[in-house]
């Protein structure tokens, strides 16, 4: 890294320093928005927010990156990881309505001070996958002989093995979205290209409760290949779908049956999707303010609504939380800076100038964690800044990918760690991935 | 007909100590009580609710054993035992009050409903049970009861309220609260922690509507996160009996819906017990809600008739009732200087507790005051982190020119205790800098109050 830096020019060094600063700021979320006794991470900075287990999974993956970057010591990273894993190992696990988890899965949101189910939320298969992916990344990183590091590996392994993916299929071929003690399994299943790619890979790799092989084909059977703005790619509307599995999995050079036929890998697919988002913003069919070459990033996120306003003679409907999407919407002019950064490994040549532009528009000036979750130049705001309305919050699910995709861009750390994870390797092979580093 | 110097109607938290005090001062005193001594505080309010909430908190702490590195396999709630414990503490307190009258001729305890029946010369004639007596002065201390709003169908279903909740030995599957004041919030969290599904319906857009929005919004999110469902801005149009409970028909944001409750807990406010006192026979003025109108010495519109406790309007707390006793003692047997111009703190015994005193930030601004505000989040306090009780925030509002504390909100574990740091400063008329510059023990939650003072700008 040092030799590389010395060779780089001042502009490249400035860009590198900027990424380092953003990575450190975003990691601050996990330092300050987590509970020291349980490792639980708040879903958002909203007062009274419960913990999101997905955010916990991102924290577990972020601690190794933070240790490597010197944001925390390796000992502190190990201690935080161990507290978190021990909590999930020891917390109430059973059918009762206020447990922490059941059948190796965990409730989507947990009450911060008790660690038990928050609201009446569901036992979430997808969010458990994020949690387990974080645990496995930690297990791969903490490979030392110290008692703490050994215990990290043991508990991560036990948590992963406990997840009963076959049960989560509810007698079907695909995995359900979740389960509630009051009403049983949720109606929806993970089918079609989505962030559940990671879920299927982890579930297929399980030595204890693996999915049947046909499950991956069943989930991929509804894939949609689309041509948008001159690029052919496996379609999903929001950016995050093209990013979150890539936080952990190095898809460069490996392909499943679907993408073998198309001649590309998922990394290239995400690069094309990133470009499609940029081109959509340039095209700007709905004429939102700000959209352009260096102002894009549509994903599932919160927004300034709900509201209906007439702006410059046009009636605009604004949403709160929505899975915003190209090209058919919903799109209300809300953009997510974190979703831009999470595409850094795929297309740095368009991401870096976009980060700079969003910064110059005034986003990220109020939050200690860097860019706030979202902004909307179209929605009226008193700020007087070109970025218009800015979300008052940060989310763990947004700051995590900032830390980790910058790290993957800088060093490929998470990808290297997970390439060593035998369960993921098995899962990839069972899903039919071949080539590249899997050979 | 027996004559007394003073007849106190109602054995609540003002009436009982006043009876003993005036008797000690040489006056001939009787106290009339129709049911149990101690008022709502002892019999179904403060005492049993805080005892029950203590059980709920113990269950909660046991359930979060994993947070402390403990493995607690299961926590089972024996609900009748929880109520019995609360009731036993009630009996202890009530018994102590009864013993105070047992062998006493002065004050004398008269059991029965008391009703004014006009005057006889200068004295007031009062019927107590089957007996008529005369009293030179009368103190009204009859308290308040749950307000029953005019909701169609409400009277056709059985419901719990602040006065009868101790009698229900089964945990309802789904308990629906009508109202989101302090009773609803405290009891909703209690029942939730007992294992009950809980929904709170409120017609306004905020719980605890007199409090600052930022404080109650945080409290609401904490309670929601624990499992309570809030339905704000929701009007109840009708209640219908259903098998196993009731259907609550609601209207919210223009759409209609139905909430099925296995039980309803009515907590829509309090109304004074003044409707059957015969006040009209002597001309005591009341408000349209029935509260007795009093001056700051607690004198009513009729010379010789006084009112104390919840029926006099204003703050309805045990501690204000108790202070009412001191005001009346001052009028009857002192220099008469003590008045209702007092600093009144109060608390909402949720977990975390909300300790409150004085003006809210919004009230101070509305009054046109120039203020400075200090805030401190509990998660930044060492003791809170050590206890894993980091939920909450402290806010202190001071007058910009003098630094005197106008009000404070302490949403924290032990918030009801901590707020007294501000209460005492307010009573002393001292500026917040006294608190800011004091030495506090480390580690304590009290340091957080000091940190809020240090954050004032």
Interface residues (C-beta under 8 A of the other chain):
Chain A: X35 X36 X37 X38 X46 X47 X48 X49 X50 X86 X87 X90 X91 X92 X96 X98 X100 X109 X111 X112 X113 X114 X115 X116 X117 X118 X119 X120
Chain B: X60 X63 X64 X66 X67 X68 X69 X70 X71 X72 X74 X214 X217 X218 X219 X220 X221 X222 X224 X225 X226 X227 X229 X385 X388 X389 X390 X391 X393
